[in-house]
Amino acid sequence: MISVQNHQRLLSGNKLILALGLALSLGACSPKVGVLKSPDHRGGNVGSTTTGTDKSGGTKPGEPGEVAGAKGKRVLENSIALVLPFQLDRLNPNAVSKEDVKRSAIALDFYQGFQLGLDELAKAGKSFALNVLDSRDNEGQNISIAKSEDVSEAALIVGPVYPKEIRAFGTNLADKQVLQINPLAASRASEFNLPNLVSLTPSIDVHMKAAAARVARDYSAGDVVIIYNTTDNDGRQFLSGFLSEIRRAKPSATVRSVSSVAQLNEALLTTGANLIVTGTTDKFQLRTLLNNLDAKSNESFYSVNLYGHPLWDRIDFSMYENFANYNPVISAESHLKSWTTGVKQFKDSYYTLYGVNPSDYSYKGYDAAKFFGGLLAKYGVKYPEHITKESFDGLFSGYQFEQSEGAGFVNHAVTHKLYRGSSFQLN
């Protein structure tokens, strides 16, 4: 699960100005040069060399315009609005600070990955018109953009990124038939109440259901499922609804719900496997649980399978020498395999073009472009009808959407990771 944070190597100030200029002045066609433009500057065509007409009757290079022929018509129908928080209104191009770079990094990473994805589709003969808009991480700006011509003419909208932006933009979007892609926020889709919202990042509810499905698969007669409840927010959110879900997935399972180490010890079995599920990410709670399991293992033989929160992937468990003995399993939205040909090719192309390695957001942008751009090119304006019918296996993400009344389309594609050696690895 990706929350909106950034962990990539930062660009220099000069590269940031150049890259942001490219993002907001050109389309998604492998740019080489560019200048800093207005955040609302209209982007160009991908896979097309057409120009558009401005209000004065002149032409602006790279803008979509009236184009003759079937290919030109396809470009206009395949218009994409990419709404990201570059926050150029806060940038001083003459004195770019480290904070300026960090503030724009998420948007820039996603844009650059998205651009490469559309570039690949363009090479296969698919044309798009891409308009890149700066949401500024500002609710008022998002309301204005939602009502703009660039958005009203779009067949697909990707963005904004942050929850408050998504809500402000979506509630002010006039055409609810056009899909609005939530690219990064892991918030529950029900929080927005937008029927046209497509949430790419699986929410904690999806991870909980995936954990329940995994536990149900691993359960055998004679085992016990122990739900270890804790008071921290992550623990409560992850386990909310888990008891009902495991009973639905495995009605025959023996389930015990406990809230303390003493209760946990009473529930442990020596005759079957103990499938312990917890969502805590609190260091004290984890230390208490793991130290107790070590102590019980020294007393007698216990078979333990431990299932945890997806954020465990970010925690260093190396201080617990017996941690791997409990066969820890977590769910994950990413199935990135760094050794595969596709990932290596993307990484090389990205580095050649931008001079930095891709971040998780870059991969997510690329996958989003490949899937939704592909659907748009294949089905035209009827592409929303196929969202739930076609699954997708990208470099970083998988997509398997289910439509929920009032909550739009929710991605249920997650994988699992096992703890081996000193890290969680794909199962």
C-alpha positions, 0 to 999 in steps of 0.5 A: 500500500502506497501512502503519499510519501516520496523516497526517491533520489531528489532532482537538482533545482535546475533539473526540477525547473526543466522537468516541470517546464516540460511537464506543463508545456509539452505533451507526453512525447519524450521531451528534450527541451522546454521552459517553465510555463503556466500551471494551466498551460495546455499540453500537446498530442502524444503520437501526433504532430497536430497544432491547435488554434488559440483565441486570437486565431493563431496557433500554439505548437503542441495544442490539439486542434481541428484535425482532418481524417480518422486519426485526428478525430481519434486524438480529440476523442482520446483527450486526457486531463492529468491533474497533479500537485506540482505547486508551481505557484510556490516555486521561485525559478531563480532560487529553487530550494530543497523543499521546492524539489521535495514538494513537487517530486511526487507529481513529477515522478507520476507524470514522468512514468505516465508520459513513458506509458503513453509514449509506448502506446503512441509507438503502437499507433495510438494517439492521445491529447494530454493536458497537464494541470497543476492542482497546487494541492489547493481546494479552490484551485481544484474547484476551478480546474474541475469547471475548466474547458480542459477538463470538460473536454477530457474523455479521461481524468487522472488525478488529483492526488490528495484526499482533500483535492479529490473531494473538491475536484470530484464534487465540482465535476459536471460530467460524472460519466467521465472517469476520475482516476485516484492514482495514489491515495489509499483512502476508502473510496466510500469516504468520497461518495463519487460514483465515477471515481476509480481508486487504484491503490487498494484501501486497508479494507481490501488488504483486510479481506486479502488477509482473511482469504489467505488465513482461510486458505492456510487453515486446516482442521485442528488449527486456531485463528487468533485475532490479536487486537491492539489499541493503535489506529493501524491495528484497529483499522486493519482488523475492523471487520476481520472477524466477520470476513474470516467467518464468511471465508471459512465458516468451519474455522475456530476463531479466538479474539484476544486483546492481551498477551495473557488472553493470547497465551490461553488461546495458543494450541500445541496440537495444531497451527496458531494462525495469529492475525494482528494489524499493529505497527506500534513498536511497543506492541510488536515488541511485546507480542514477539517477545512473548512468542519467543518465551512461549516457544522456549516453554513448548513447541508451538506452530505459529503463522503470523499475519500482519499489516501491509506497512510491516514492509517498512519496518526493520525486524532484524532485531528479532532473531526469531521473527522469520520462524513465525512465517510472517505474511503480509499483503501488498499492492506491488508485485514489482520484480526488479529482475524482469526484462520489462522492469529493467527496460523501463528503468533504463528508459526512465534514467536515460530520459530523466537522469534519475531512477524511477520511484514507486510513483513513476511505476504507478504512473506508467501502469496507469497510462498503459491500462487506461490509455489502452482502454481509451484507445481500444473502446473510445468513450465507452471505455468505462464499460470495460473497467470491471471486465478487464484485469491488468498485470503491470510492472508495479501494480495489478488492477482488478476493479469492482464497482461499488454503489456510491463509491465508484470502482475499487481495485482489489488486486493485491499480492502477498509477501513472505518474510525471508532472510531479512525482508518481505519478499513476493510469495 
